[in-house]
Amino acid sequence: MPTRKIPAAKKQSGKQPASTSIHRFEPAKLDSLFVALDAIAWLDTPSTAQVAQFAGIDPRTAGKLLKNACQIGLADAVGSGYALTLPYPYKGSKEQKEAVVKEALVRLPLLTGVRQFLRLGDRTEVALRKAATIAGVTPFVPTDLNPLLEWAQTLGALQPSLVAEDLVEAAAIGKEERHRQEKDRRIAFLSHSSKDKPFIRQLAADLTANGIDVWLDEQRIRVGDSIPEKLAQGLAGSDFFLIAMSEHSAGSAWVQKELNNALVHEVQRRNVHILPLRLDDTPMPTIISDKKYADFSKSYKSGLDELLAALKGSV
């Protein structure tokens, strides 16, 4: 009787987050990660070589950092380059940037398992072995995962009772404190299509020069993404949700599928003002058509003046 060929497992549609299968985490300094993330945030799907050049680091180090960023869900490989998958404070403080990485680590399934076993009383090395088994990491080589644990311990992401919701609430409380201590400081969450990046670069530079802190968020969807959850800390700590509308963003899956009542409700629940930016003559989506917008379609300068006036008004 001829040997029956077992069919290969059916390939799932859509790209799965890299964070589901960490088998080796590269040893790299956490501080070096931020310059690599800065490069990805500012450039348009940069290659490893471009990240290295922009960040002023050697390509080998850049490769390690990019691999780690993809494995913990901070970035995705897009074509021959990379893009961020979480909002990122380009010119933010070290504390803000650490908070982004901490959130990614807290949401990581492998480390969620580690925290659960720590809460059950296991030692860290035992908790890691058990969590790795559940996550399908075989063979289990502790030294391959120790650099991940080092990052997590440095950022306090292994506290047994910690959940991602705690970080979001901390960001909201931080915003209230900022309003008391620095009444004139504004933080804007800037959501945009990657195709509008040349405009966004100029706008981010001008807003920063005028004292506005900017979180950059490219409108990208991954399999299983919950958009309100994805915005998380960056949204909770911001005063304004700026959404750049153009022919590019209007035709994107983000706007067509995810700019919905759930997102708008979450933005408003966090006491964040929605302020659309009109980049061209494309009609505004119905869900935000009643919002006052800053009009850049005829003049960048007049649009910027409108936007700054709105941002510097009362919060």
N, C-alpha and C positions, 0 to 999 in steps of 0.2 A: 504493500500500500504506500503510495507516495506521501512524503511528509507534508503535512498541512502547514501552509505559511500563515503565521499569525499576523494579522494586519497591524500596522503601526497605529499608535494612538492618534485619534483625530485631533488635528491642530485647532486650538481655540482661536476664534477670531478676535482681533484687537490685540493691542500690546499690553502685556501684563506688567505691573510695576516691578522694577528690579529688586525692590526691597523684600520680595517674597523668597528669595533664594540667595542668602549670603553664605558663601562657603570659605571665602578668604577676604579679610579686610586688611587693606594695606597700611603698614605703619607710616604715619604722617603727622606732622604737627597741626594741631587744630587751628592755630592762628593763620597758617598758610592757606587753609581752606577758604577764608574770607576773601582773599585777593583773587582766588579762582572763581568764586561765586560772583564777585564784582565784575569780572570779565564776562561771564555768561550773561549777567543782567544787562550789561551795556551793549554787548555785541549781538549780532544776529546769527544765531546758531553757529558759534565759533568752533573751529577745529581745536584739537589738543595743542597744536603749534601756535595758533592764534591766542589761546588762553595763556599759554606760557609767555608769549611775547608781551601781551597786554599786562599781565600780572608781574612780569619781571622775575619769573622763576624758570628753572630748567624744565624741558619737556618731560623728563622722566617723573619729576615730582608732580607736574601738572597731570600726567596720566594717572598717577596713584590717587590724587585728590578727586579727579573726575570719576574714577571707578568707585571710590567710596561714596561720593555724592549721589551717584546713580543707585547704589545699593541701599542707601537709607531713604531714598525717595525725595531727595532735594533737586535732582536733575534727571533728565531723560536724554538718551541718544536720539537725535532727530536727523535723519539722513547721515551725513558725514560729520555732523557737529553736535552741539549740546544746547539744551534749553532748560531753564528753571521750571520746576513744577510747583513751587511754593512762592508766595509773595516774598519780596526781599527788599530791605531798606538799603538802597545803594550807597548813600552817603550817611547812613545811620551810625549810631554809636556801636562800639564793640559789644556792649550789653544787648542791644537790639539784635545784632547779628547772631550772637550766641543763643538768643531766645528762639530764633528760627531753626537753628540746628538742633537745639534741645527739643523743640516740638516734633521735628522729624524723627528723632530718636525715641521719644515717648510713644509715638504712633507706630513704630516699627514692631511688627508681630513678634519677632525673635525676642526683643527686649521686653515686650509686654509679658511674654512667658517667663522671662527671668525675674521680673518684678513679682509675678504671682508666686513663684516658688520661694523667693526671698520672704514674701509675706507669710508663707507656710513654715518658715523657719530654717530653710536650707541655707548652706553656705553658698557664697557666690559661685564658686567653681562647680558645685553640684547643680545649682539652679541653671547655670549656663548649659551644662550637659543635658539636662532634662528638656530645657526649652529648645535646644538645638535638635533633639530627637523629634520633638513635636513638629518643628519647622521643616523637617526632612533633610537636615544637614548631615550627610553621611559620606565618607567617614567623618567622625567628629575629631577635629584637631584643635585643641584649645588655643594653641599659639596663633592659629589663623584668625581667631575671634578676639583675642586679647586686646588688639588695638581699638576695636569697637568698644569694648568695655572701658578702656581708658578714656575715650572721648565721653562716653556716657557718665562715668564717674566724675570727670572734670566738670561737667555741666549739671550734675545733680539729677540726671535722668534715670537713676536706678533706685530712687526712693520707693520702697515697696508699695506705698499707698497712692502713688502719683498716677493721675490719668490726664489725658490731653485737655479735658475740660478745665482742670485746675489752672493750666497755663493761660487759657483764654480769659478766664475770670480774673486772673492776676493782671492781664493786660488792660482789662476794663477798669480795674481798680487803679492801676497806674495812670490811666487817662484822667480819672477824677482827681487824683493827686496833682497831676501836671496842671490841670485847670486851676487848682488853688495856688500852686507855687509859681507857675509861669503863664499868666492869663493871656498873653499875646502870642504864645507859641502855637503853631498849627501843624498838624500832620495830615497829609493827603495820601490816600490810597489810589493809585493810578492804574486802572485796568485798561488794557489795550490789545489790539491785534499785533502780532509780530511783524506784519507787513507795514504797520505804521511806525516802525521803530525809529526811522530818521526824525520824524516829527517829535516822538516821545523823548528822544535824547535831548533835543533842543529845549523842550518844555521842562524836562526834569532839571536841566542846568539852570534855566531861568527861575524856576520855582525855588531851587536851593539857594541861588544867589539872592533871592528876596526873603530868605529866612523861613521858607516852608520845607519841612521834612517830607520826603517822598518815599513811599513804598511802591515798587514796581511789580506789576502782576500781568504776565502775558496770558491772554485768554486761550488756554489750552485745556483739552479734556483728555483724561486717561480713563481706561476701563475701570469702572467702579468708583470714579471720583464723585464725591459729594461736594458741590461747589460751595455752599455755605460753610461746610466743615473745612474745606481747603483754605478759605480766606482767613479763618480763625484769628490768630493773634494780631496779624496786620490790620485786619478790619476792626477788631475790638478796640485797638489802641488808637485808631484814627478818628479825625474829626470830619473828614470829607471823603466820599467815595466818588472819584472822578472816573467817568467811563467815556473813553474816546470813541466817538461814533463816526464811521466813514463807510465807504463802499466795501472796504475790506472786512471790517468788523461786522457789518450788517449781514454779510453773507456767510459768516462763520458759524460753526456748530455751537459755539459758546453762546452767541446771541440768540440763535434760532431755538436752541433747546434749553439753555440754562439761565437766561435772563428772564426769570419768571417770578411768580408771587413769593415763592419760598425765599429766594435770594433777596428780593426787595424788602420782605418782612424782616429778614435777619439783619439787613443793613439798618433799617429803621429801629429795630429792637435794640441795637447797640448805640443808639443816639448818634448815628453818623448821617450827615447830610448828603443826599445824592445830588451830584452836579454834573450833568452830561457836558461833553465837549463836542461841538459840531465841527468836524474837520472839512466836510464838503457838503454838497446839496442832498445827500442821501437822507430820506425821511427818518425821523426818530422812531424806534420801536414803540408800539402802543403802550407797553408797560411803563415807559418813562416819558411819554409824549407830553405830559402835563408839567414836567419839571422845567424850571428855568435853566437855560444852558448858556455856556460861554461860546460865542460864535467865532470860530477861526476860519470859516469858509471863504471870507473875502479878504481878511487881513489878519496876519498872525499877531501883529503888534496890538491891534484893538482887541482881539480875542484874549490876549494875555492880560491887558489892562482890566478887562471885564472879570476875568478869572481871579486876578489878585484882589480886586475890590471885594468879590464875594468871599474869598478865602480869609481875608483880613477883617471881615465883618464879625459881628458877635456870633459866638458858638452856642 
